């Protein structure tokens, strides 16, 4: 087998592998699996596999050129390529351990090598040039057609919009992913990594105790888009937001707003999550080198293999979309999109993901990465917490906190740039700006890290700032008391004069003093995800709820135990006062009744005892 034939065979094998992977992904999407890939996977997977197998083929061809005696070992080359193809397909099945996949692939490759000299096998190898060319043409054609089809669909959707109301304002919803209130100057952080947000709050209304509906991204965003509690929605670890619940973007598009979303968090806000519904333009996955690499299963395996990442000295997510890129896409849409001529108002949702892990402290040696690291599975979105993080000493926790605050500072600078660019375009004074976060972050409080393992305040207390257009509202106002982000869509509809078609209540009366329905209780929900996290509150059961009504935080655990904290003891470190005094127990019963009615629709059973939760190992 000549070196050229080896290379062509490798390309053909890669092309077939890519088509099979693409077919598997298509099938998974059609049966409802939330595959975390953009629509360009139809050409990116085959092209990525062509290149990866081409690289392997080039290495094998070079070896055959250097060692001519190897050219007679046709079975060796066939076996290696078929084994690699088998491994690529098996890596797509995440329930199969990588070592088991490797063993199975080796067995299949060995058998393929033994059969390589059969007449039918030689005929198959002879067809390799045609297969390689056909796959390349397929990928190229789809690479041109897919974005063209998307652009045509967007143009048609814009053309079908109704005429907007005269003088309807623009709306910008900025969600700073994973930014907790306690780390912002606006809420008393001494380091103050957020001077831009502080200035923005002085131009509008800031809420002292905004509570996220969930301590992780998808259900919290889904609640902010629909006005419904996470417990009422399909959005979760294994399912996207389904089409049964109207969204804020749909409500505004139906009244003539041009709607667009721009997201940095590809794990939990890209279009596969269902959050894109109602947005005429949705900017998530791109065609970057990192995204292209992750299209192929072997590429994903290499990108998230710790030895490879250490060898490359890279701890970053391969397909993270940084805030400047997301902001640039938003600003480009403002300049070139359907609202660029000023005849139509726009509603834009922008998710900035940079404060989310991983954020490695500077100067940490490679051998210490696992003590600070967070890794994400790019297909299922399951997160892997490395246990060393729970053993960080006080100095290391401060390093971790400083790295987090540095990311917030970068996000804050980008928020400032977005607002400055809107002002330079003459749009800022015609736009309602709403800035919040989907959830907070734990930085060692109660021995906990990350966010989706508890319902304590570090994971729930988030910023909420609303800046009105010029002459449309107050400035420098602080709203005390706990509010829920569940009320964000009803508030936005109220602010722009659209009838309240979504659940929840407007927050505007809290700063205007007008009459309105009571705002929603500050409730949060959490269901257990893919990853077991022993000795965290989530380990007590499969679902838990919490409610904040100052000065109390009540948590109902999955094992039916109770926690209540007097926030006057300290937002993060107070003791569980369940069963420890009349005032706390009275508040506990009242807040437990609120939760029980929300979750079950019934009144709490009379005489239900208080069951104080036992301390966890890290508390």
N, C-alpha and C positions, 0 to 999 in steps of 0.2 A: 504494500500500500504506500503510494508516494506521499510526501508531505502535503502536497496540494489536495489530494483526495482525503487525507486525514482532516485538513482544515474544513473542507466542504462538508464532510460527514458531521463534523462538530456543529457547523452552522445549521445543518438540516435537523440534527437532534435538538438543538436549542430552539429552533422554530417550532417543531412539533411539541416540545415541552411547553413553550409559551402559549400555544394555542390551547393545549389541554388545561393549563392553569387558568387561562382566561375563561374557558368554558366552565370550570369549577366555580370561579368567582361569580360568573353570571347566574349559574344555577343557585348558588347560595343566596344571592340578592333576590331572586324570584321567589324563593320560599320564605323570605322575611328575615334572613340573617343580616345583622347590621355590620356589613363588611366595610372596614375603614379604608376605603379607596375612592378616589374621585372618578368621574365618568371617563376620563382618559385612560383608564386601566385597559380598555379594549385594544389599544395599540401600544401602551407603555409596557405591558407584560411581555408580549411577543418580542418587541424590540430589545427589551432588557435581557431577555434570555438569549436572544441572538448574539448580543455583544458578549455576555458572560461566557457562553459556550464557545464563542469565537476566540476569546482569550485563552480558554483551556485548550481549544484546538490548536491555537498558535503555539502554545507551549509543547504540546505533543508533536506537532509538525516539526518544530525546531529540534526536539529530541531525536526524531526519526532522521532528520537531515544530518545530525552529528553522528548518530549511530546507525548506519545503513542496514546493519543486520536486524534491527528492530522492525524494518519495513515488512518483513515476512510474518510478523506476529499480529496478524489482522485481528485475531480474537481479543488480544490485549486492548487495542484501541476501541473496538466495538464495546467490549465489556466495561471499560472505564466510562465511556460516554453514556451508555445505557444505565449504568449504575448511578451516575450523576443526575440523569433525568429522573430516575426513580426517586432518588433522594429529594429532588426539588418538589416532586408531587407529594411525597410523604410529609415534608415539612409544612405543608399547608394544613395538615390535620393536627391541630395543636394538642389533642389528647394523646398523641403518640410521642413518647419520649425521644429526644434527639438521638440518643444512643441506639434505641430500638430501630429508629428510622435508618440510621447508618448501617446497622447489621442487615436489615431487610434489603437495603439498596445494594449492599455488597453481594448478597446472595443472588439477587436478580441480575446484577452485572456479571457475576461469574457464569451463570447459566447462559446469558446472552453471548458471552465470549465463546462458550463451547459450541453454540449453534451458528456462529458467524460464518463458517465455511459451507453451510448448507446452500444448495442452489437458490432457494427462495430468499435466503438471507442476502446472498450476493446481488440478486435482482433488486432487493430493497435498497441496498447500499448504492447501487448504480443510479437510483432515482434521487439520490441526495442533492445533486445540483438543482434539479427542478423544485424540490421541496424548499431549499434554502431561498431561492429566488422568489417563489410564491409567497413565502412568509414575509419576506422583506417588502414586497409590493403591498401585501395586506396591511402591514403595520403602517407603511407610508400613507396609503390611501385613507385609512381610518384616522391617522394623525392630522390629515387635512380636513376630512369630513366632519369629525366630531366637534371641534370648536365652531365650525361653520354652522352646523345644525343648532348648536346651543345659542349662537348669536341670532339666528333667524327666529328661534322660538322666543327669545327675549324681545326682539323687535315687534313680533306679532302681539305679545302680551302687553307691551306699552301702548300699541295702537288701539287695543281694546279697552283701555282705561276710560272711565267717565271723566267728564270735565270737572275740575276741582272747584271748590268754593272760591270766591274772590278773596284775595288777601290771606289765603290759608298759609300758616307759617310752616317752616321746615322743622324737622325734629331729628336730633342726633342722640341716640342711645349708646353711650360708651360703657362697656362692661370691662372692668379691669380684673381679669381672671386671677383669682387666688390672692387678692389684696385685702388684708384684714384692716379694720379700723384702727386697732391699737398701734399699728406701725406707721400711722400718718400724723403729721403735725397738727392737722385739723382736729384730731382726737387726743392730742396731748403727748405724742411721741417726742422724746427729747431730741433725737437725732434729726427729726423732721426731714424725711427724704421726699416730701411732696409739696414743695412751695407753690407749684403751679396749681394744684388742687386747692390749696389754702386760699390762693387769690380768687379762684373761681367761686369758692363758697362765699367770699365777701361780696360777690356780685349777684348773689341769689339766696337760696334757702339751703341750709344744711340740717340734716336729721341726726340727732345725737345717738340714737339707738335703733338703727335699721337692722333687721334680722333676716338673713337669707332663709328661704323655704327648705333648703337642704344643704348639707356641707359638701356637696360635690356638684360638678358642672351641669350635667344634662338635666336632672330634675329641677334644679334651680332656674336654669334658663327657660325650661318649658313652663314653669309656673309664671315667670315674668312675661312670657309671650302669650299666655292663655288666661291668666287671672285665676287659675285653679290650683288647688293644693297638689303637691306631688303624689299624695295617696289617691287622688282622683284620676291620675294620668297614666298612660301606658309607658311613658319614658322611664327607662331604668337600665340596669346593667346588661340586660339581654334583649332589650326591645327599644325601638325608636319611638318618638312621639307619633302616634297614629293620626289619621285624618278625621277623627270624629269630633275634634274640639276646635272651634274657630280660634284664630290667632290675631294678635295685634297687627301684624303686617297685612293680613287679609282684610281686616276692618278698614285700615287706612287706604289700601289699594282700591277697595270698593268705593271710596270717596274721592279718588282721583290722585292720591299721592303716588309718586314714583318711589318704589321701595327697593332697598339694596342692603345686603349683608356682607360684611368683611370680617373674616375670622382668622385668628392665629392658632386657636386650639383645634387641631384637626382630629384629635381623639374623640372629643365630645361635643363639638359644635358644628362640624362639617355637615353636608347635606344628608349623609346617611342617617343622621340622628333624627330627621324629621323637622328640624328647626328652620329649614329653608322655606317651608311652606308660606306662601304669601309674598315672598320676596321675588321681584321680577328679575333681579340680578343677584347672584350669590357667589362671592369670591372666596373659595376655600382652597382646594387642592390646586397646585400649579404644575408646571412641567419642569421643575428644577431638577438638578442632578440628584439631590437627596431623594426627592419623590420618585424619580425614575429608578434609582437603585432599590428602593423599598418595594417597587412593583413586583420584582422577582422574589420568590420565596427564599432562594439562596442569598440574595442581596439582603433581605431582612435578617436572616440568620447571622450573616457576617456583621451587619450594622449594629446588632445588639449583643454580640458575643463580647463578654468582658475582656478576654485576652486581646482581641482585635482592637477594641476601643482603647485599651491601655497602650498597645503598640503604637497607635496613631495619636496618643495623648489627646483623645477627644471624648469628653463626657456628655456633650450636647446631644439632644434628640436630632436624628438625621433629617427630619422633615419639619422641625419647628419653624413657623413663620414669625419672624421677629417683628416687633412693633413698627419700625420704620417702613418695612415692606407693606404691612397691612395698611398703615396710614397713607402711603403713597398710592395704593390701589384705590382707597376711598377718595382721595383728592383728585385722582385722575378721572374717576367716575363723575365727580362733581363738575369737572371741566368738560367732559365729553359725553356724559350720559344723557338720558331723556329729559332731565331737568336743567340742563346746562344753559338753555336759552332764557330761563327765568319765568317761563309761562306755566310751569307746573311745580308745586311744592314737592319736597322729597322727605322721606323717612329713611334714615340710615342707621343700621345697627353695626357697631364696631367692637369686636372682641380682641383685646390685647392680652397676650398669653405669657409675656416675658417674666412675670413674677412667679410663675409656676415652676416647680422643680423640673429637671435638675438645675441647680445653681451652685457650682462648686466654689468653695472659698479659695481665694488666690493663695498660692504657695503650698497647697496640700499635695504631698508626694503621691505618686501613682499608687503605691502600695496601700495608701489610706483611703482610696476612693470609696470603697464599700462602706465606710463609716458615715459618709455624707450622701450617698447616692440614692437616686430614685430611678427606676426603669419602667418603661411602659411597653406592653405588647401591642404592636401596631395593628394587628388584625382584630383581636377581641377587645382590646383596650384594657385588659386586666393589668393592674399595677403590681409591681413586685417591690415590697419594702424590704430592704436589707436589714437584718436584725442588729447589725452593729450600731445603727443610728440610735437605738434606745440606750446605748451605753456611752454616749458622748459625755465627756466631763464638762464642767462649767465653762472652761475656756473654749472648748470645741463648740459648745452651744452658742457662745458669743460669736464665734467665727461663722457658724451657720446663719445666725440672725443677721450678721453684717452682710453676708452674701445675699440674703433675701432682701434686705433694705436697699442694697445697691441695685437690684433688679427693679424695685419699686421706683427708685430715683430715675432710672432709665425710662420706665413707663410714664412717669409723671412728666418728664421732658417731652415725650412724644405727644402727650395730651396737650401740653402747652403749644407745641408746634402746630397741631391740628387746629386749635382755636385761633392761633395767629394767622394761619393760612385762610381760614374762613373769614376772619376780619379783613385781611388784605383783599379778598374777593367781594367785600361788601355784603357778606351773608350772615355774619354773626348776629347782627341786630334784628334779623328776621328769623332766628332759629331758637327753638327751645332746646337746651342742652340738659340731658339727664346723665349723670355719672354715678355708677355704682359698681359693685362686684358681685360675682355669683356665689362666693363663699370666702371664708377667711383661711387661716393657716395656724397650726399649732407649732410652736417653736420650743418645745420642752416643758410647757405648762402641764402640771400633773403627770409628768413623765411621758407625754404624748408628742408625736410629730405627725406631719402631713395634715389631712383634714377629714377624710371620709371614714373615720373610725369612732367619732364621738359627736355629741351635741352640746359641747361646752362652748362658751362665748368666743374663744379664739377662732373657732371654725365657723361661727355664725354671725358675729358682729361685723358689719361691713359699712363702708362709706355710702352715703346717698346725698347727692348734691343736685339741685335743680336750679339752673340759671335761665331766667326768662329772656325773651327778646327785649329790645329797647322799649322802655315805658310800658311794659306788660306786667310788671310785678315788683315785689319788694327786693331790697338788697340787704345783705348782712344779717339775715334772720336765722336763728337757731330754733329748731323744733325739739322740745324735750319729749321723753316718753318713748316706748317701744313701738315700732311700726314694722309691717311685713312688706317685703318686696313683692309679695303676691298682689299688692295694690298698685304696682307700677303701671300695668296696661290701662286700668281704669283711670288712673291719674293722667296719663298722657292723652287719652281720648277726651277727658274733661278739659285739659289745658288747650287743646286745639279746636274745641267746639264740636266734637263728634258725639253723637248719642251713645250712651253707655251700653254697648252690645256685649261686653265681656264681664264676667263676674268680678267681685271685689268692689272696693269703694275708693273714690278719689281722696288723695291726701291733701288736696288744696285747702279745704276748710281748716286744716291744722295751722296754716299760716295766714289765712285771710279772716278766720273767725266766722265764716258763713255757715249756714245750716246744710247738713248733709247726713247721709247714713253713717253710722259708726264705722270706723275703719276696721280692717280685719285683725284678729288677734295675731300676735307675733309667734307663729307656730312653725316648727321645723320637723322634717321627717328624714329618716335614714333606714334604708334596707341594706342588708349585707350583700357585698359584692363577691367577685371571684376569689379574692385573696383572703385567706384566713389570717387574722392578726390577733394572736393570743394576748391575753392580759390587756385588752383595750375594751372600752364599753360595748363596742359592737359584738364582742365575743359572748355577751350575755344572752344573745338571742338573734333572731333573724330580722327584727324590725323594732325601731324605737322612735319615740316622739319627744318633743320638748316645746315649752311655751315660755316666753319672757313677758312678765308684767311687773314693771319696776315696783319695788326693788328686788323681785324674786325671779329666779330661773328654776323651772321645774323640769325634770327629766324622767320620763317613764321608760324603763328598760325592757328589752325583749323577754326577760324572765319575770316580768311583772313586779320588779322591785322599783323603789322610788328614790329619787334624789331631789333635794331642793336646796338652793343656795341663796343666801342673803347677799346681794351684790354690794351692799354697803361694807361687807367684810373684805372686799377686793374683787375685782371682776373675774379673776382667774383662780385664786388660791384659797378661797374660803372653804370651811368644812361643810359636809353634807349635814343639813339640819333636820332631815326627816326623822320624826319621832323624838326630837330633842327639845321641843318647847311648844307651847300653845299657839303662839303667833305663827311660827313656821308651819305647824301642822294645819292650822286653819287655812293659810295660803295654799298649802299643798292640796287640800281637798277641793278648794275652789278651782285651782288651775287644772287639777286632774279631771274635774267635771267638764271643763272647757274642752280638753283633749278628747275625752270619752265621747262627747256629743259630736265632735268633728269626725272622729274616726268611725264610730258605729252608728251615728244618727239617733242614739238613744241616751236617756239619762243614766248616769252612773248608778250601779246597784247600791241600795242603802246598806250601810254598815261595812262597806269594803275596807278592809284593814290597810293601814300603812305598813309597808314592808321595806325598811331601809336597805339600800344596796350595800353589800360588803365592799370594802376597799379592794381595788385591784392591785396587782403586784407592782405596778410602776408608780402608784400614788404615794 
